[in-house]
C-alpha cells in the first residue's frame, strides 16, 4: 500500500469501453478519493459504492471527488455505475496498472486472481496521499466517518 506523504501514482484506466485516460487527469489537481474495490456487483462492493452514490452531498460538500476503481472490464463497470446511480467515475483497471502502482493487489479471492483489495486513498490537490486505508479482508466496508473526517482535516 502506497504510504501517506507519497506522490500518488498515475496509471491508465478506462472510463468507458475503448476510452482510456490517465488517473491523474480524472482529479486534475483537485482533492480525490480513490476507492479500490474487488468486484462490481458483489455484495460488499455494491454496499460500499451505494453508500457513496446515495450521499453525493457528503462528498461534494467535503470537497474530494470520489473515483471508484476495480479490475472489472469497462463494460461491467459502466453497467455497475448505472445500476447504483453513480455520479462519479467507476473506472476499469483491467490491466491492473493502478492496482499494482498503489500496491493493493489481492493475490487470490475465491479463485479469482489479482483483483484489487478494498482500499481508499485520499489525495490532496498537490497529488500527495494524505490518508489511506485498506480492509483486513474483502468483506469489511471502509470507515466512512473516518474518510469524511480525513477530508475535513485536508480542507
C-alpha positions as CSV (number, residue, x, y, z in Angstrom):
1,X,0.0,0.0,0.0
2,X,1.4,3.4,-1.0
3,X,2.1,5.3,2.2
4,X,0.8,8.7,3.3
5,X,3.0,11.5,2.2
6,X,3.9,9.8,-1.1
7,X,3.2,11.1,-4.6
8,X,0.0,9.5,-5.9
9,X,1.0,7.1,-8.7
10,X,-0.5,7.5,-12.1
11,X,-1.9,4.8,-14.4
12,X,-4.1,4.4,-17.4
13,X,-7.7,3.4,-16.6
14,X,-10.8,3.0,-18.8
15,X,-13.7,5.3,-18.1
16,X,-15.7,3.6,-20.8
17,X,-15.0,0.9,-23.3
18,X,-12.1,1.9,-25.6
19,X,-11.8,5.2,-23.7
20,X,-8.6,5.3,-21.6
21,X,-7.4,8.2,-19.5
22,X,-4.7,8.9,-17.0
23,X,-5.9,8.5,-13.4
24,X,-4.3,11.9,-12.6
25,X,-6.4,13.5,-15.4
26,X,-9.5,12.4,-13.5
27,X,-8.7,14.5,-10.5
28,X,-6.5,17.2,-12.1
29,X,-5.0,19.0,-9.1
30,X,-8.2,18.7,-7.0
31,X,-8.6,16.5,-3.9
32,X,-9.8,13.0,-4.8
33,X,-10.9,9.9,-3.0
34,X,-9.8,6.8,-4.8
35,X,-11.9,3.8,-3.8
36,X,-10.4,0.5,-4.9
37,X,-12.9,-2.4,-4.7
38,X,-12.6,-6.1,-5.7
39,X,-15.6,-6.8,-7.9
40,X,-18.6,-5.0,-9.3
41,X,-22.0,-6.3,-8.3
42,X,-20.7,-8.3,-5.3
43,X,-22.5,-7.7,-2.0
44,X,-19.9,-5.6,-0.1
45,X,-18.7,-3.7,-3.1
46,X,-22.3,-2.8,-4.0
47,X,-23.0,-1.6,-0.4
48,X,-19.8,0.4,-0.4
49,X,-20.4,2.3,-3.6
50,X,-24.1,2.7,-3.0
51,X,-23.1,4.5,0.2
52,X,-21.0,6.9,-1.8
53,X,-23.6,7.2,-4.6
54,X,-26.6,7.7,-2.3
55,X,-24.9,10.6,-0.4
56,X,-23.4,12.9,-3.1
57,X,-23.8,16.0,-1.0
58,X,-21.5,14.5,1.6
59,X,-18.6,14.2,-0.9
60,X,-19.4,17.4,-2.8
61,X,-19.5,19.4,0.5
62,X,-16.4,17.7,1.8
63,X,-14.6,18.6,-1.4
64,X,-13.0,15.4,-2.5
65,X,-14.1,13.8,-5.8
66,X,-14.8,10.1,-5.5
67,X,-13.3,7.8,-8.1
68,X,-14.1,4.1,-7.9
69,X,-11.6,1.6,-9.3
70,X,-11.8,-2.2,-10.0
71,X,-10.2,-4.7,-12.3
72,X,-13.6,-5.5,-13.9
73,X,-13.9,-4.7,-17.6
74,X,-15.1,-1.2,-18.6
75,X,-18.3,-2.8,-19.9
76,X,-19.1,-4.2,-16.5
77,X,-18.1,-1.0,-14.6
78,X,-20.4,1.1,-16.9
79,X,-23.3,-1.1,-16.1
80,X,-22.4,-1.2,-12.4
81,X,-22.2,2.6,-12.2
82,X,-25.6,2.9,-13.9
83,X,-27.2,0.3,-11.6
84,X,-26.1,2.2,-8.5
85,X,-26.8,5.7,-9.8
86,X,-23.2,6.7,-9.5
87,X,-22.5,10.4,-10.5
88,X,-18.8,9.8,-10.1
89,X,-16.4,7.8,-12.3
90,X,-16.3,4.0,-11.8
91,X,-13.3,3.1,-13.8
92,X,-11.7,-0.1,-15.1
93,X,-8.2,-1.1,-14.1
94,X,-8.5,-4.2,-16.3
95,X,-4.7,-4.2,-17.0
96,X,-4.1,-3.7,-13.2
97,X,-1.8,-0.7,-13.7
98,X,-3.4,1.3,-10.8
99,X,-3.8,-1.8,-8.6
100,X,-0.1,-2.6,-8.9
101,X,1.0,1.0,-8.7
102,X,-0.9,1.6,-5.4
103,X,0.2,-1.8,-4.1
104,X,-3.3,-3.1,-3.4
105,X,-3.2,-6.4,-5.4
106,X,-5.1,-9.3,-3.7
107,X,-3.4,-12.4,-5.0
108,X,-6.5,-14.6,-4.7
109,X,-10.2,-14.0,-3.9
110,X,-12.0,-17.3,-4.1
111,X,-10.0,-18.4,-7.1
112,X,-10.1,-15.1,-8.8
113,X,-6.5,-13.9,-9.2
114,X,-5.2,-10.4,-8.8
115,X,-8.3,-8.4,-8.0
116,X,-7.9,-5.1,-6.1
117,X,-8.0,-5.1,-2.3
118,X,-10.7,-2.9,-0.8
119,X,-8.7,0.3,-0.2
120,X,-9.2,4.0,0.0
121,X,-6.7,6.8,-0.8
122,X,-7.4,10.5,-0.1
123,X,-5.2,12.5,-2.5
124,X,-4.7,16.2,-1.8
125,X,-4.7,19.0,-4.5
126,X,-1.0,18.6,-5.0
127,X,-1.2,14.9,-5.8
128,X,0.1,13.7,-2.4
129,X,-1.6,10.8,-0.5
130,X,-3.0,12.5,2.6
131,X,-4.8,9.5,4.1
132,X,-5.2,5.8,3.3
133,X,-7.0,2.7,4.5
134,X,-7.1,-1.0,3.5
135,X,-9.6,-3.5,4.6
136,X,-8.3,-6.5,6.6
137,X,-10.4,-8.7,4.3
138,X,-12.8,-8.0,1.3
139,X,-16.0,-8.2,3.4
140,X,-15.1,-5.1,5.5
141,X,-16.6,-1.8,4.5
142,X,-14.4,1.4,4.6
143,X,-14.8,3.6,7.7
144,X,-16.9,6.3,6.1
145,X,-16.9,8.6,9.1
146,X,-13.1,8.4,9.2
147,X,-13.0,9.2,5.5
148,X,-15.1,12.3,5.9
149,X,-13.0,13.4,8.9
150,X,-9.8,13.0,6.9
151,X,-11.3,15.1,4.1
152,X,-12.3,17.8,6.5
153,X,-8.8,17.9,8.0
154,X,-7.4,18.2,4.5
155,X,-9.6,21.2,3.7
